[in-house]
Amino acid sequence: MIRKFLMVLSSVVLLVPVGAVCRPVSDIIPRPAELQYGSGYFRFKGDSVPSDRVRCTLTGAGPESYTLKVSRDSILITAGDSAGLFYARQTLRQLVEPDRHRIPCVSISDSPRFAWRGYMQDVSRHFFDLEFLKKQIDAMAALKLNRLHLHLTDAAGWRVEIDRYPLLTSFAAWREGDLWKDWWFGDRRYLDEGTPGAYGGYYTKEQLRELVRYAAERYITVVPEIEMPSHSEEVLTAYPELSCTGEPYKHSDFCIGNEKTFEFLENVLTEIMDIFPSQYIHVGGDEASKKAWTECPLCQARMEALGLTHVDELQSYMIRRIGTFLELHGRTLVGWDEIMQGGADSAAVVMVWRGVDQGVRAAEGGNKTIMSPGAFCYFDTYQDDPSTLPPAMGGYTPLSKVYSFEPVPDGLDSAAASNIIGVQANLWCEYIPTEEHAELMIYPRLFALAEVAWSPEDSRDYDDFHRRALRLCGRMSVDGYNVFNLADECGDRPASRRSVKHKALGCKVVYNAPYYPGYAAGGDMALVDGLHGGWTYGDGRWQGFISRNRLDAVVDLGRVRGISSVEMDFMQVCGPEVFLPAEVVISVSCDGEEFTELWRMSREIVRDDRVTFVTDGWKGRARTRYVRVQARSGQYGGFIFTDEIVVR
């Protein structure tokens, strides 16, 4: 292994773009645990570093750890294992100044904070070929990430060859329409392979074995995900006998009362394990509706036989049973945090997406836990002003927010904290149909996740990281990656950056229709706190309404006053079902009993890809104590969000 490393190291300069600027050691991403500058440079001639000036030693110390000492005369590397040697090489690549044929003298001692440093690529919603995946593996290796999680199956298409069930790839891998949103909001039909206009694809077993080998050479483990019990419309249309009613195009959840379901899943997983040597096999486990189980004779019979009282326990039974099957084959089950519903097996690894609190629950419950909360780790969100970027699912997760993520929450005891084994970023591709768009969403946010995963918490410095990220963006662009233009980042919505003063500030608000608890923002004072929201409804400033009457609130100004305007901001982002109001009404009253309508507005709601912000309101002259604002939804229903009732 050392000989192989030296051979690779001898051509390390060739791996750095010619023309790269001179940069200090602090440009390294992720930042090493310990680093010190020396004086002078290690100099070399030509395009390679002579191997006789490089010495490597394996010590058997901590996994993936290394020390790197560059002096004027030599490069000394000691590593805990072969992975540590590989990561030393990645650091050395970032130190090389190719135009000057030199490497700065430096002493580095480095090891990862977390064992699981992951990135998830969704290849179901939109299919990406092997070369694209290899390209991202190269970038992951440079960032010292070590888990590539492939989301291989979902309603939009099955992407892995399974010999025993050929319909999964000859039928369930193909659909009408290349854009997920057109298919999802259309009739969601699948097509036979070769049908004119069919969109999709799948990986053969040999292609995936090649990918596994390619990743392993870069010390990355490919972790496959096979969804169950839900997100399985494609399977249940190809093999409807595995659903609760046996009807195609009707169900997303496997029938857990049917033994054929377990026969199918075990057969599939057997072939998956033959392709992927990964210790970990991901089984999804998220967002099951479970509705059909309540009406299915087989599921109800299974519950009665097992003494179960709730369908959550039925899902738990399935996950535990599959987990036992995997354990018998020497593997470990990983699932999204819903696998805790009904009780999780202590051997299962919980991958958290619904919030840090779910990670606390999993870790305190004794499960190994991977922190991947959507608020910080989902890269299908906008990273800047949505009007300047291609369509996304919604939300706003800038580089600074990813970098701010702390995977180990305050208050965890040492035992629970030790159960948090890593972090992971995820790219869901409902709105990401091309390779260029995918890379735009991945980079530079993956730089931040990599530093969170590798570097000590106390070394965090966003300003310094931002400077380093700008340089790495430039180098990756030269290498052919479509990187977001961090240098021209706009930042959060301008209205959110300053408070606003108005006559309703701090006044009492009575809600005739309740706000949704999950989007309470500042509670009863959210609409009169002087704070506008940012680019996303989930930023804690936008208040959400989903009840039958949506928004219906009355602001008490405290006394009768003259007013000249009432305004509210609304937003629309169709992916998560957030829509502008179809009707807005503003009324006033001096006594709080009899209201006079001042203004009414109606609009047609159009579903499109844009994130839209509007200000609706009345201007004129009136005297009032109470201001009532009503906003109703249109034909699509969904949420209505507003951030402030501004009265002047």
C-alpha positions in Angstrom: 0.0 0.0 0.0 2.8 2.4 0.8 4.5 1.7 -2.5 1.2 2.4 -4.3 0.9 5.6 -2.3 4.4 6.8 -3.3 3.7 6.1 -7.0 0.6 8.2 -6.8 2.3 10.9 -4.7 5.1 11.2 -7.3 2.6 12.7 -9.8 0.6 14.7 -7.2 1.4 18.0 -8.9 -0.4 16.9 -12.0 -3.6 16.6 -10.0 -3.6 20.4 -9.3 -4.7 22.7 -12.1 -1.9 24.4 -13.9 -2.0 28.1 -13.2 -3.4 27.7 -9.7 -2.6 30.6 -7.5 -0.1 30.4 -4.6 -2.0 29.8 -1.4 -1.1 29.4 2.2 -1.7 26.2 4.2 -4.8 27.6 5.8 -6.6 27.2 2.4 -7.1 23.5 3.2 -10.7 22.2 3.3 -11.5 20.6 5.6 -9.3 22.4 8.1 -6.8 20.1 9.8 -7.0 19.5 13.5 -3.6 20.9 14.1 -1.3 22.8 11.8 1.8 24.9 12.1 3.8 26.8 9.5 7.5 26.3 9.1 9.9 28.5 7.3 10.8 28.0 3.7 9.6 25.5 1.1 10.2 22.0 -0.2 11.2 22.5 -3.8 11.1 20.1 -6.7 11.8 20.2 -10.4 9.6 19.2 -13.3 6.1 17.9 -12.7 6.7 15.4 -9.9 8.0 15.0 -6.4 10.9 12.4 -6.3 9.8 9.5 -4.2 13.2 9.1 -2.5 12.4 12.4 -0.7 9.1 11.1 0.6 8.9 8.7 3.5 5.6 7.0 4.7 5.0 5.0 7.8 1.9 3.1 9.1 1.6 3.3 12.8 -1.7 1.5 13.6 -2.8 4.5 15.5 -6.3 6.1 15.1 -8.3 5.1 12.0 -8.0 7.7 9.1 -5.5 9.8 11.1 -2.2 11.1 9.8 0.7 13.5 10.4 2.4 15.4 7.6 5.7 17.1 8.0 7.1 19.1 5.1 10.6 20.4 5.5 13.0 21.9 3.0 14.5 18.4 2.3 11.8 15.9 2.8 8.2 15.0 3.2 7.4 12.7 6.2 4.0 11.0 6.5 2.9 8.8 9.3 -0.7 7.4 9.3 -2.9 5.2 11.4 -3.9 3.1 8.3 -4.0 3.2 4.6 -7.0 5.6 4.7 -4.9 8.0 6.7 -2.2 7.8 4.0 -4.8 8.7 1.4 -6.1 11.7 3.4 -2.5 12.9 3.8 -2.3 12.9 0.0 -5.4 15.0 -0.2 -4.0 17.5 2.1 -0.7 17.5 0.2 -2.5 18.2 -3.0 -4.0 21.4 -1.6 -0.5 22.5 -0.4 1.3 22.2 -3.8 2.1 25.5 -5.5 2.6 24.1 -9.1 3.7 27.3 -10.8 6.5 27.7 -8.3 7.3 24.0 -8.0 7.2 24.1 -4.2 5.3 23.0 -1.1 5.4 25.2 2.0 7.1 23.8 5.1 4.4 22.8 7.5 3.6 20.4 10.3 0.1 18.9 10.4 -1.5 16.4 12.8 -5.0 15.4 11.6 -7.8 13.0 12.3 -11.6 13.1 11.6 -14.1 14.1 14.2 -16.8 11.7 12.9 -16.5 8.2 11.4 -19.5 8.7 9.0 -19.0 11.6 6.7 -21.6 11.3 4.0 -23.3 12.6 1.0 -26.5 11.2 -0.4 -27.3 11.4 -4.2 -30.9 10.8 -5.3 -30.8 9.0 -8.6 -34.5 8.0 -8.6 -36.2 11.3 -9.3 -33.7 12.0 -12.0 -31.2 9.4 -13.3 -27.5 10.3 -13.3 -25.0 8.2 -15.2 -21.9 6.4 -13.8 -19.5 9.1 -14.9 -21.3 11.8 -13.0 -21.2 9.7 -9.9 -17.5 9.0 -10.3 -16.9 12.7 -10.7 -18.6 13.4 -7.4 -16.7 10.6 -5.8 -13.5 12.4 -6.8 -14.7 15.6 -5.1 -15.8 13.7 -2.0 -12.4 12.1 -1.7 -10.7 15.5 -1.9 -13.0 16.7 0.9 -12.3 13.6 3.0 -15.9 12.3 2.9 -16.2 8.6 3.1 -19.9 7.5 2.5 -21.8 7.8 -0.7 -25.4 7.0 0.0 -27.3 6.2 -3.2 -31.1 6.6 -3.1 -31.7 3.9 -5.7 -35.5 3.4 -5.5 -38.5 5.7 -5.1 -41.8 6.3 -6.9 -40.1 8.1 -9.8 -38.1 5.1 -10.8 -36.2 1.9 -9.7 -32.5 2.2 -10.6 -30.8 -1.1 -9.8 -30.9 -4.3 -11.8 -32.5 -7.2 -9.9 -32.3 -10.5 -11.7 -35.2 -12.1 -9.9 -37.6 -9.3 -10.6 -37.0 -8.0 -14.2 -40.1 -5.7 -14.3 -38.3 -3.4 -11.8 -36.0 -2.3 -14.6 -37.9 -3.1 -17.8 -41.0 -1.2 -16.5 -40.7 0.5 -13.1 -37.5 2.3 -14.2 -39.3 4.3 -16.9 -41.9 7.0 -16.9 -43.7 9.5 -19.0 -41.9 12.8 -19.1 -38.3 13.7 -18.2 -39.2 16.3 -15.6 -40.3 14.8 -12.3 -42.7 17.7 -11.6 -44.6 17.1 -14.8 -44.9 13.4 -14.1 -45.8 13.9 -10.4 -48.5 16.4 -11.1 -49.7 14.4 -14.1 -51.0 10.9 -14.2 -47.8 9.2 -12.9 -47.7 6.4 -15.4 -44.8 4.0 -16.0 -43.7 2.8 -19.4 -42.1 -0.3 -20.8 -38.4 0.1 -21.6 -38.0 1.2 -25.2 -41.4 3.1 -25.4 -40.9 6.3 -27.4 -40.5 9.2 -25.0 -39.8 7.0 -22.0 -37.5 8.7 -19.5 -35.5 6.8 -17.0 -32.6 4.3 -16.7 -31.0 1.9 -14.3 -27.5 0.6 -13.3 -26.5 -2.9 -14.2 -24.9 -5.0 -11.5 -21.6 -4.7 -13.2 -21.8 -1.0 -13.4 -22.5 -0.7 -9.7 -19.7 -3.1 -8.9 -17.4 -0.9 -10.9 -18.7 2.1 -9.0 -18.1 0.3 -5.7 -14.5 -0.5 -6.8 -13.9 3.1 -7.9 -15.2 4.5 -4.6 -13.2 2.0 -2.5 -10.0 3.1 -4.2 -10.8 6.5 -2.7 -11.8 5.1 0.7 -15.5 5.8 0.1 -18.1 3.2 0.9 -21.2 3.1 -1.3 -24.3 2.6 0.8 -27.4 1.5 -1.1 -30.9 2.5 -0.2 -33.9 0.3 -1.0 -37.1 2.1 0.1 -39.6 0.3 2.4 -42.4 0.2 3.4 -43.3 3.4 1.5 -42.2 5.4 -1.5 -42.7 2.2 -3.4 -45.3 3.1 -6.0 -43.1 1.9 -8.8 -42.7 -1.6 -7.2 -46.4 -1.9 -6.4 -47.4 -1.1 -9.9 -45.0 -3.6 -11.4 -45.9 -6.2 -8.8 -49.3 -5.1 -7.4 -49.7 -8.4 -5.5 -47.4 -6.9 -2.9 -49.9 -4.1 -2.1 -52.9 -4.3 0.2 -55.5 -4.5 -2.5 -53.5 -6.0 -5.4 -54.3 -3.0 -7.6 -51.6 -1.1 -9.6 -51.3 2.7 -9.4 -53.1 2.8 -6.1 -50.6 2.3 -3.2 -47.2 3.6 -2.0 -46.9 1.2 1.0 -46.1 -2.5 0.9 -48.6 -4.8 2.5 -47.0 -5.9 5.7 -49.5 -8.6 6.4 -48.5 -10.4 3.2 -45.6 -12.9 3.4 -44.9 -12.4 -0.3 -43.8 -8.9 0.7 -41.0 -10.2 2.9 -40.1 -12.8 0.3 -39.7 -10.1 -2.3 -37.7 -7.7 0.0 -35.4 -10.5 1.2 -34.7 -11.6 -2.4 -34.0 -8.0 -3.4 -31.7 -7.4 -0.5 -29.8 -10.6 -1.1 -29.0 -9.4 -4.6 -28.2 -5.9 -3.2 -25.8 -7.3 -0.7 -24.1 -9.3 -3.5 -23.4 -6.0 -5.3 -22.5 -3.8 -2.3 -20.1 -5.0 0.4 -21.1 -2.1 2.6 -21.6 -3.0 6.3 -24.6 -0.6 6.2 -27.8 -1.2 4.1 -30.3 1.7 4.1 -34.0 0.7 4.0 -35.7 4.1 4.0 -38.6 3.8 6.4 -39.8 7.3 6.0 -43.2 8.9 5.3 -45.4 5.8 5.2 -49.0 6.8 5.1 -50.1 3.5 6.7 -53.7 4.2 5.7 -54.2 1.0 3.7 -53.0 -1.1 6.6 -55.9 0.0 8.7 -58.3 -1.5 6.2 -56.3 -4.5 4.9 -57.5 -7.9 6.3 -53.9 -9.3 6.0 -52.4 -6.4 7.9 -55.1 -6.5 10.6 -54.6 -10.2 11.0 -50.9 -9.7 11.3 -51.5 -7.1 14.0 -53.9 -9.3 15.9 -51.5 -12.3 15.8 -48.6 -10.1 17.1 -50.7 -8.3 19.7 -50.2 -4.9 18.1 -52.5 -2.0 18.8 -51.3 0.6 16.3 -50.1 0.6 12.7 -46.8 2.3 13.9 -46.0 -1.0 15.6 -46.7 -2.8 12.3 -44.0 -0.7 10.6 -41.7 -1.3 13.5 -42.3 -5.1 13.1 -41.3 -4.8 9.4 -38.2 -2.8 10.1 -37.1 -5.1 12.9 -37.7 -8.2 10.8 -35.7 -6.8 7.9 -33.0 -5.7 10.4 -32.7 -9.3 11.7 -32.5 -10.6 8.1 -29.6 -8.2 7.4 -27.9 -9.0 10.7 -27.9 -12.7 9.7 -25.9 -11.7 6.7 -23.5 -9.6 8.7 -25.0 -6.3 7.8 -26.5 -3.4 9.7 -29.8 -1.7 8.9 -29.9 2.1 8.5 -33.2 4.0 8.3 -34.6 7.5 8.4 -35.8 8.6 11.8 -39.4 7.3 11.3 -38.0 3.8 12.0 -38.3 4.9 15.7 -42.1 5.0 15.3 -43.4 2.0 17.2 -40.0 1.3 18.7 -36.6 0.9 17.0 -34.3 -2.1 17.3 -31.2 -1.0 19.3 -29.0 -2.4 16.5 -30.4 -0.1 13.8 -28.7 3.1 12.8 -31.0 6.1 12.8 -30.4 8.7 10.1 -32.1 11.9 11.3 -33.8 14.2 8.8 -36.8 15.7 10.6 -34.9 17.8 13.2 -32.1 17.7 15.7 -34.6 16.7 18.4 -35.1 13.4 16.6 -31.3 12.9 16.8 -31.4 13.5 20.5 -34.2 11.0 20.9 -32.3 8.4 18.9 -28.9 8.9 20.6 -30.4 9.0 24.1 -32.4 5.8 23.2 -29.1 4.0 22.5 -29.1 3.9 18.7 -26.1 4.9 16.7 -27.2 8.1 15.0 -26.3 10.0 11.8 -27.3 13.7 11.9 -28.8 14.9 8.6 -31.5 17.4 9.6 -33.2 19.0 6.6 -32.7 22.5 8.0 -28.9 22.2 7.6 -28.2 19.2 5.4 -30.7 19.2 2.6 -29.2 20.7 -0.6 -32.4 20.7 -2.7 -33.1 24.1 -1.2 -32.1 27.6 -2.5 -28.7 28.8 -1.4 -29.3 32.4 -2.4 -32.0 34.8 -3.9 -34.4 32.3 -5.6 -34.9 34.7 -8.5 -31.2 34.3 -9.5 -31.2 30.5 -9.4 -32.9 27.5 -11.2 -36.0 26.1 -9.6 -35.6 24.2 -6.3 -37.9 22.5 -3.8 -38.0 25.7 -1.8 -36.4 26.7 1.5 -33.2 28.6 1.9 -29.9 27.0 3.1 -27.0 29.2 2.4 -23.4 28.2 2.9 -23.2 29.9 6.3 -26.1 27.9 7.7 -24.6 24.6 6.6 -21.3 25.6 8.3 -23.1 26.6 11.5 -24.5 23.1 12.0 -23.4 21.4 15.2 -24.1 17.7 15.1 -23.8 17.1 18.9 -26.5 19.1 20.6 -25.8 20.8 23.9 -27.0 18.9 26.9 -26.3 15.4 25.7 -24.4 13.2 28.2 -21.2 11.5 27.1 -22.9 8.2 26.4 -25.6 9.7 24.2 -23.0 12.0 22.5 -20.9 9.0 21.6 -23.9 7.5 19.7 -23.7 10.3 17.2 -21.4 8.7 14.7 -21.6 11.1 11.8 -23.2 13.7 9.6 -24.5 13.6 6.0 -25.7 16.0 3.3 -28.5 15.0 1.0 -29.4 16.1 -2.5 -33.0 15.2 -3.4 -33.6 15.7 -7.1 -37.3 16.3 -7.7 -36.4 19.7 -9.2 -32.9 18.9 -10.3 -33.0 17.3 -13.8 -29.4 17.9 -15.0 -25.8 17.2 -13.9 -25.0 20.9 -14.1 -27.9 21.8 -11.9 -27.0 19.1 -9.4 -23.4 20.4 -9.1 -24.6 23.9 -8.6 -26.6 22.7 -5.6 -23.8 20.5 -4.2 -20.9 23.0 -4.3 -19.7 24.8 -2.2 -22.2 23.7 0.4 -20.6 20.2 0.5 -17.3 22.0 1.5 -19.1 23.2 4.7 -20.5 19.8 5.5 -17.1 18.3 5.0 -15.5 20.7 7.5 -18.3 20.1 10.0 -17.7 16.3 9.7 -13.9 16.3 9.8 -12.6 19.3 11.8 -12.8 20.0 15.5 -15.7 22.1 16.6 -13.6 24.7 18.3 -11.7 25.5 15.0 -14.8 26.9 13.3 -14.4 30.3 11.8 -16.8 31.2 9.1 -15.0 34.2 7.7 -11.8 32.1 7.3 -13.8 29.2 5.9 -15.5 31.5 3.4 -12.2 32.8 2.2 -10.9 29.2 1.7 -14.2 28.2 0.0 -13.9 31.0 -2.5 -10.5 29.6 -3.5 -11.7 26.1 -3.7 -14.7 27.2 -5.8 -12.2 28.6 -8.3 -10.1 25.5 -8.4 -13.2 23.2 -8.9 -14.5 25.4 -11.7 -11.1 25.0 -13.5 -11.6 21.2 -13.0 -14.9 21.3 -14.8 -17.4 21.4 -11.9 -20.4 23.8 -12.2 -20.0 25.5 -8.8 -22.3 28.2 -7.4 -20.8 31.7 -7.8 -20.1 32.3 -4.1 -18.3 35.6 -4.9 -21.6 37.1 -6.1 -23.8 35.7 -3.2 -26.7 38.1 -2.5 -27.6 36.8 1.0 -31.0 36.7 2.7 -34.1 38.6 1.5 -33.4 42.3 1.9 -36.6 43.0 3.9 -35.5 40.5 6.5 -32.3 42.4 7.3 -33.9 45.3 9.1 -36.8 45.8 11.5 -39.8 47.8 10.6 -41.7 50.3 12.8 -45.4 50.8 12.4 -48.6 51.4 14.4 -49.4 47.8 15.1 -45.9 47.0 16.5 -46.3 45.0 19.8 -50.1 45.2 19.7 -52.4 42.4 20.8 -53.4 39.9 18.0 -56.5 37.8 18.2 -56.6 34.7 15.9 -60.1 33.8 14.7 -58.3 30.9 12.8 -55.3 29.3 14.4 -51.8 29.3 13.0 -50.2 26.0 12.4 -48.1 24.9 15.5 -45.3 23.7 13.3 -44.9 27.2 11.7 -45.8 29.4 14.7 -42.8 31.7 14.2 -43.0 34.1 17.2 -46.4 32.8 18.3 -49.2 35.3 19.0 -46.8 38.3 18.5 -45.2 37.0 15.3 -47.2 39.3 13.0 -46.5 42.5 15.0 -42.9 42.0 16.0 -41.4 44.3 13.4 -39.6 41.4 11.6 -40.1 40.4 8.0 -39.3 36.9 6.9 -36.4 35.8 4.6 -36.4 33.6 1.5 -38.0 30.6 3.2 -41.2 30.0 5.2 -39.2 27.9 7.6 -36.9 30.6 9.0 -38.9 31.2 12.1 -40.4 34.5 11.0 -43.1 33.4 8.5 -46.3 32.3 10.2 -48.2 29.5 8.5 -51.9 28.8 8.2 -53.5 25.6 7.1 -56.9 25.5 8.9 -60.1 25.7 7.0 -60.3 29.5 7.1 -56.6 30.0 6.7 -55.6 33.5 8.0 -58.1 35.4 10.0 -56.5 37.7 12.6 -57.5 40.9 14.3 -55.0 43.5 15.5 -56.0 45.7 18.5 -54.2 49.1 18.2 -55.2 49.9 21.8 -57.3 53.0 20.9 -59.0 54.6 17.9 -56.3 55.9 15.6 -56.1 57.3 12.1 -54.5 54.9 9.6 -53.4 55.2 6.0 -52.3 51.7 5.0 -52.4 48.1 5.9 -50.0 45.7 4.2 -48.9 42.0 4.4 -46.3 40.0 2.6 -47.2 36.6 1.2 -45.1 34.0 -0.5 -45.6 31.1 -2.9 -43.3 28.1 -3.5 -45.3 25.3 -5.0 -43.1 22.3 -4.3 -44.0 22.1 -0.6 -47.6 23.3 -1.3 -47.2 26.9 -0.2 -49.4 29.2 -2.2 -50.4 32.9 -2.4 -53.9 33.7 -1.1 -56.6 33.6 -3.7 -58.5 36.3 -1.7 -57.5 38.9 0.8 -59.9 41.1 2.8 -59.1 44.0 5.1 -61.7 45.3 7.5 -61.7 47.8 10.4 -63.8 48.4 13.5 -63.8 50.9 16.3 -65.6 48.6 18.8 -64.4 45.1 17.8 -67.9 44.0 17.0 -69.0 45.6 13.7 -66.4 45.6 11.0 -66.4 47.6 7.8 -64.6 46.2 4.8 -62.0 48.6 3.4 -60.5 46.4 0.6 -60.9 43.1 -1.1 -58.6 41.4 -3.6 -58.9 38.2 -5.6 -56.3 36.5 -7.8 -56.0 33.3 -9.8 -53.5 30.9 -8.4 -51.0 29.5 -10.9 -48.8 26.5 -10.1 -45.3 27.2 -11.4 -41.7 26.8 -10.5 -41.0 30.4 -9.3 -40.7 31.4 -5.7 -42.9 34.5 -5.5 -43.2 37.2 -2.9 -46.1 39.8 -3.0 -47.2 42.6 -0.8 -51.0 42.9 -0.6 -52.7 45.8 1.1 -55.0 48.8 1.3 -54.1 52.5 1.2 -56.4 55.4 2.0 -57.7 57.1 5.2 -59.7 55.6 8.0 -60.1 55.8 11.8 -60.1 52.5 13.7 -58.9 50.5 16.7 -59.2 47.0 15.3 -57.8 45.9 12.0 -58.9 42.5 10.7 -57.0 40.6 8.0 -58.4 37.6 6.2 -56.6 35.5 3.5 -58.2 32.5 1.9 -56.7 29.7 -0.2 -57.4 28.9 -3.8 -58.0 25.7 -5.8 -54.7 24.0 -4.7 -55.3 24.5 -1.0 -52.0 24.2 0.8 -50.4 26.6 3.3 -50.7 30.4 3.4 -47.7 32.2 5.0 -47.4 35.8 6.1 -44.7 37.6 8.2 -46.1 40.9 9.4 -49.2 43.0 9.5 -47.8 46.5 8.9 -50.2 49.3 9.8 -49.3 52.9 9.1 
